[in-house]
Amino acid sequence: MYHRLGDHLARLPIGWYGAGRVGEVSVLASRGVLQAMSVVVHLLAPFISACATP
């Protein structure tokens, strides 16, 4: 996920990176990605057990 985010950020024009945007990207890369991945991790075990139990 970090590689895809980095690839996308590399394609953006230089003018896109203002003072506020750099802070937003920093928060997204540090906190946002980890929160998004934790949802998948926490829901994966119940999903697998629900599919395997029947």
Phi, psi and omega in degrees: 000322178295324179294318179294320177296316178296319178298318179293318180295328179291335181276345182286148179291155182300324181296342180290332184274089173262184182297318180289324182293322181297321177295319178297317180295321179297315179293319179298316183290326183272306186266317186296316181293318180295322178293319179295319180287330180292330176298315180298316183295318183285334180266348183291315182297312177297325179294315180295317180292327178290327180281325185276334184295313181295000000 
